[in-house]
Amino acid sequence: MGKEIDRILIQQTAQQYRNILIEKGRADLDKLKRKFDEITEKMKKVQKENEFNEFDLNYFKDQLMEMKKHSENQLEMNSKENSQIFIEKLSKRVIQKLILGKWRQNGSTICGGNGEGEELNQLSDPEGIFIDKHQNIFIADSGNHRIVRLKRNENRGTIVAGGNGGGNSLNQLDRPTGVIFDEQNNSIIIADCGNRRVMRWFLNTNQSEILIHNIDCCRLTMDEFGFVYVSDGGKDEVRRWKMGEKGEGTLVAGGNGKGDQLNQFNVPTVLFVDDEQSLYVSDRGNDRVMKWRKDAQEGIVVAGGNGRGENLNQLDGPEGIIVDHGGRIYVADFANHRIVRWCEGDEEGEIIVGGSGKGNGPNQLSYPVGLLFDGEGNLYVGDRGNHRIQRFDLVHL
């Protein structure tokens, strides 16, 4: 989402300043033309009177040299000035790229929505969702103990992991809650919550392996360096593993017992890691979203944290989170049946979709969990209570 929105805004801003340069260039040319016409008229007059002398020649030479120097300086100045304006303007627009972003309030169902069930056009309690660069969507179809892949423009998924009933064999899952795609190995990594393990499923061979044992894995994510982060709802902590690393991993957030202090969690669930390796955590039991900077000993509250409720400064069991490149935090406000957006430092958020009460209408949600943006900025929501995935189209800026 972020890169595509950046591309659109760069094009828009570049065109805007291309027009400015053209208009300014025209104005400068008009000014030079008027100056040249003035000198030409004087030369004609002198020529007509046949009174050319050394003083006149030097005067006209100086005037023409001044015009040449002015035109060169003006071009250079315009280039520098407008380049700087362009950079500053572009920076502001990229940083603020989604602050004016709006999404259509009526969503469309792209998967499920046909009642709870196990057919390929049905889902059962969908939880985590993930989108790859080809716009394939992977769905943790928790109640069906499987991972479903939905290709672009399709409304029936394909089972790519599990689907053999709930169980702990290597070809089974038990209420998976999260999934991410590892492009390097063409595999998916799954939070197999009911079995207290993290699994990898190779898409080419349909073979699987256990990566992490004995962990109350709620959700997981991966950063750009290949580190996998897993939230442990039993220990109220988040740990990080390098792909292929064995053992207990590295504690990166929490681990100080259950609580509501800034160094504690109360059932951490969904995770998001930004480009600076800051970790965002949905602290579900504390009705807040926390941000832990890399190597920090405690976090800061960036959304909610004002008790459980439905006011704009409150959350109720937050789940899915996404942070855009401008630092805006999008939260699936689970029990308030809405998606809200917070800016770091603000005292309250704003509703961007949902918020029309619990229901199955196109403008309603029922216990939203998963959250993602596609490459065009459209918003996808794992609408758990309605057993469907909803898409809310971006109204282009």
N, C-alpha and C positions, 0 to 999 in steps of 0.2 A: 504493500500500500504506500509506504512512505516514499519509496523511490519513484513510483509512478506519479504521485502527487507533485513531488519535486520537479519531475520532468515537465508536467503540464504548466506549473507555475513559472518555470524558467522560460518556457516558450512564450507564455503570455507576457512576462515582464520584458523579455528580449524584444518582442514585437512592439511593445509600448515605447521602449527607448530607441528602437530603430526609427519609429515615427518621429520622436523628438529630435533625433539627429538630422533626419531629413528636413524637418521644418526649420531647425536652426541653421542648417546648411543653406537652405533657400534664403533665409533672412540675411545671412552673411554675404551670399552672392549678390543679393539685391543692393546691399550697402556698398560692396566693391564696385558694382556696375554704376551706381550713382556717382561714386568718386571718380571712376574712369571717364564717365560722360562729362563730368565737370572739367577735368583736365583736357579732354579732347576739345571741348568748346573753347577753352582758353588758347589751346594750340592753334585752332582754326582762326581765331581772332588775330593772334599774333602773325600767323602766316598771311592772312588777308591784308594786314597792315604793313606786311613786309618789314617788320621791325625785330626779327630774331637777333639776339645778342648773346654773349656768353652767360650773362646773368639768367636770361630766360632758359637757355639750354640746361644750365645747372639746376634751376628750379624744377623744370619738368623731369629731369633725371632723378632728383631727390624724391619728388612726389611718386614717381613710378617705383623706385626702390622701396619707399615706405609702404606702398600698396602691396608689393611682393612680400615684404617682411611681415606685414600685418596678416596677410592671408595665410602664410606659413604658420605664424604663431597662433592664429585663430583655429586652424585645423588641429594643431597639437593640443591647444587648450581644450577645444571641444572634445577631443578624443580622451584626454585625461579626465576632464571634468565629468563627462557623461559616463565614462567607464566607472568612475568612483560613485556617481549617482546610481548607476546600474547595480554595482556591487552592493551598495548600502540598501537600496530598495529591494533587491533580490533577497538579501540576507533577512530583512525584516519580513518579507512575504513568506519565505521558506520557514522561518521560525514561527510565524503566526499562521501557517498554511491551513490549519484546520479550525482556527478559532471562529471562522465564519462558516465552516462546513456544516451543511444540514443534510439530513437524510429524509427520504420520503417516509411519511408516518405509517403508511400501509405497506407491510412486508409481503413478500411472496414466498411460498413454501417450495424449497428446492429438494427436500428429501423428507420422507415420512409424512406425517399429517393425515395418515389413513388409519388412525387408531393404533393403539399399542399392539405390536405383534412382531413376528420373526420373518415375515416375507421380505423380499428385497426392496419393496416399496414402503416398508414399515420400520419403525425404530421402537426401542423400549428404554426410556430414561437416558437419552443421549447426554454425555457429559463433555469431556474435552474434545475440541476440534482443532485441526491443523491444516494449513494450506501450503502446498509446495510451489515452486516457481512455474510449474506448468498449470497452475490453478486447479490441481487435483485436491479435493478435500478429504481428509481422513477423519473419521468419526469414531469416538469410543462409545460404541453402542452397548452401554453397561448392562442393561437388563437382559440382553441377548448374549452376553459374554463373548463379544466379537468386536473386531475392528472392520469398519466398512470404508471402502474408498469410493468416492463419488467423482467421476470425471466431469470436466466442464460441459455444461449444457445437457447433462443427463439427469434424470430424476429417479433412477434406480441404481442403487449401489452394488458393489462387488465385495464379497467377503475376502479379506486379505490376511486375517489372523483370527484364530479361534473359530467360533461357530460350531463347536462340537459339544455344546452343553457346558455348563459350569463345572470346573474341575481343576486339578493341579498337575495333570500330565503335561508334557511338553507341547502337545497339540491343543491344549485347552487354556482358557482364561476364566477368571472368576471376578465378575463385575469390574472390568477395567475402567479407570477414570480419566486417564490421560494418554495421549499419543503424540509423538513427534516423528518427523521423517528425517533420516540421515542420508543425504544425497550421496555422500562419498562411498557408502557401502550399500546403497540401494536397499536400505532396511528401515523398518519402523521400530521405535523404542517405546515400550508400553508400560504404564503404571498399572500393574496387575494387582489391584488393591486387595481383592478378596484373598489372594494367595500370598500377600505380603512380600512381593518380589517385583523387580524390574526386569522385563524381558526384551530381547531383541528378536525380531522376526525378519528373515531375509526374504524379500519379495520374489527374487528369481527362483529360489529353490523351495520356498515354503518351509524351510527349516528354522528352528528357533533355539535360543539358548537363554539361560538365566544369567543376567549381568550382576544383579545385586540381590542378596538374600535378606530375609528377616528385617523388613522395613515396612512401616505403615505408610506406604507411599500414597499420597493424595494426588499429587500432580508432578509434572516434570517439564523441564525446558532445556534448551541447549544454546550456548552462546556462540559467537562467530569463531571462537578458538577451539571449538569441539568439546568444551567442558559440559557435562550433564549435571543439572541441578535437580534435586529431588526434595520435595517437602515431606516431612515425617510428622504426621498428625499425632502419633503416639508420644513422641519425644518433644514435640513442639519445637522443631528445629529444621533447618535447611542445610543439606550437605551437597558437596560438589565432587564429581569424579571426572578424571580424564578418561576419555574413551579407552576401554581395555584395562583400566586400572582396577586392581582387586583391593579388598580390604574395606575399611570403614569410610573412606573418602575424607574430605576436609570440611570441617564445620565452618559455615560462612554466615549464618544468622541464627539467632535464638540459642537454644541449648542451655538456658538458664531456668528451666522449669516452666510450668504453666503459669501465666499471669498477664497483667496488662501494663507492665513497665516497658520502657522503650527498648530493653534488651530481651524482651520475652514475647511469646506468642500464646495464643489459645486456639489451637487447631489451625495451623497454616495450611493453605490449600494451593491456589493457583499462583504460578510464578511467571515473572517476566524479567529478562535481563536486557539492559540497553547497551549502546555502543561503548560506554565507559565502564561496563561491567558492574554498574549499580543494579542491585537486585530489588525488585518490587514484589511484595508478598501480600496476598489476600489473607488477612488475619481474621478468619471467619468468626471465631468465638468472641473476638473483641470488636467486631463490626467496624473494621478500619482497614485501610491499605497502608502498608509500611514500605519505606524506602531505606535500604541499607547500601551505603556506598561501599565500594571495594575496600576490604580490610577494616571496615568500621566495627566498633565494639557494640554499637547500638544503632537503632534506626530512627527515622523521623516519620510522623504521621503525615501522609499526603492526601488522604481522603477519609472522611468519616471520623471516628474516634470521639463522637459526642453522644455515646449511648445508642442503643438500638431504637430505630424509629424511621418515620417516613418523611421527616422534614428534609430540606435540601442540604442541611449540614450533617445529615445522618445516613447510615447504611443499615441494612438488615441482612446479615449473613452473606457478605460479598463473596463472589466467586471469580469468574473470568476477568482478567485485566489485560489491557494493551496500553502501551505508552508510545505516542507518536514522537517524531523527531523534534517537535517543539516543546516536549515535556508535558503534554496534556495526557491525563490518565483517564482511560475509559474503563468503566466498572460494570460488570453484570451484578446489579443489586437484587440478589436472589429473591428474598421474600417480599420485596417491594415491587417485583414484576416489572422492572424497568432497567434501561441502560443509562448511566449517568456519566458526565464528563467533568473532571476536576482539573483545575490548573494548580500546580504546586504553589503553596502559599495562600491560596484562596480559602475563605472560611466556609464556603458552600459550593456545591456543584450545580449542574444544570441537567435536566432530562433531555436526552436526544432522541430516544425512541421508547415506546412503552409508556408506562405511567398512567394508563387508562384503566387500571384495575386488572385483577387476574381474569384471564379469559382466553378464548381461542380465536378471537377475531383477528383480522389482518393488522390491526393497530394495537393488539394486546399480546402480552406474554404471560407465561405461567412457569415461575421458577426458572428463569434463565441461568445458564451455567457457562457454556462455552462462548468464546468471543473471538472474532478475527476480522481483518480487513483483507480484501483481495487487491490485486494490482491496480484496479481502477478506483479504489477507495470505497467500494460497496461494503456494507457492514453485514456480517453473518453472525447469527445468534443460535446457540444450542438451546432450544426452547424445551427444556426437559419435561415439564408437566404436560405439554402438548405433544410430546414424542415426535418432534419435527425440528428441522433446521430452517430458519427464516433468513431471508436476505432483504436488507433495506438499502435501496439504491441511493447513491450519493447524488445530491442536486449539485451539478457542477458549478464551480465558482465563476 
